[in-house]
């Protein structure tokens, strides 16, 4: 059994296990809780009406006034039970409908926007909750899927590259993702790099993440590989390393989930029919530019050519004058840097916690398997396919079923192309 065939079997098993984690992982990537709505009676909108949100303990977590279009929006910083209150004042002749209430209790169990409405009655009509056009709702679902797909792709590239050049299925890769998020959080809080200085924390965390990859190659996997340890044994080492890193982050970071202070609560910003928090626009732009840059570097630079050559045939690459060990070292640095950046972006969309690597691991494996083993482009395509399929499906299906759609897409594509979307079929025998 060849090295790549063993890897296919291992990652196929991981992809199957990923289906069990999709309900939790996919919802974790679907970011902020935002309560929103439109106060109106019939076609008449009602501006300057105060809306307040309080938590289960009665503490106010947000308050706003409806705009000239009657719309309001209040971001919520956590999950739990909240009460949305219509404070008023309402214009003369408009009251809460008999049998209805000026308070709406909402139990938030997942990170997503929620529409909240109040039943008002006036001289000749009752409140009609605003429902955006079908195409607008579908477009926003697709944009959400694009964001999730870009984040998964960004986090997956390093795993695919490392497997391509070394044959190692690195189970510690997800903890490298979490390491970047935790490092940025620590830099933000300890060095005061919040607000406009937060990009400095991001850059420093990404650089530190690159040094983590260098340490893992030079201090752990490189020496073990030179001692002729098999890839199966190295995979077991990576599992142990993942547990070690995870619990070190628990000891240092603590068990309490935390958020970046610079982006704790943000109101949605409309860009035509698309409505997202400002940070999501930056996340999508940064992730997209990074993925394009990775593609250009792999195709247009000497290092990228070396990486692709070593991935295709290490022995032939070495005989051609390529320093295989140096290339592997740069792959670890490159992959760890991208993992750290992906972790920071994921942390911006949800919370930073010590278990975030564990929660994203199987989703990363699914993306790598779907796209094709050992290719960075495959990880990109696999991540985008999973993100788009899972999020867009919620337009027709219940949110809890979106993992089913992604799993079906994964199975169908692997049945048609067992090597993955961009994988290369191997000759056996």
Secondary structure, DSSP 4 states (H G I P E B T S, - for coil): --HHHHHHHHHHHHHHHHHHHHHHHHHHHS--EEEEEE-EETTEE--S-EEEEEETTS-EEEEEE--TTSEEEEEESS-EEEEEEEEEPPPTT-EEPTT--SEEEEEE-SSSEEE----EE-SS-B-------HHHHHHHHHHHHHHHHHHHHHHHHHHHHHHHHH----TTHHHHHHHHHHHHHHHHHHTT--GGGHHHHHHHHHHHHHHHHHHHIIIIIHHHHHTT--HHHHHHHHHHHHHHHHHHHHHHH-SS-B--GGGSS--EEEETTEEEEHHHHHHHHHHHHHHHHHHHHHHHSHHHHHHHHHHH-HHHHHHTT--HHHHHHHHHHHHHHHHHHHHHHHHHHS-B-TTHHHHHHHHHHHHHHHH-TT-HHHHHHHHHHHHHHHHHGGGTS-GGGHHHHHHHHHHHHHHH-TT-SS--PPP--
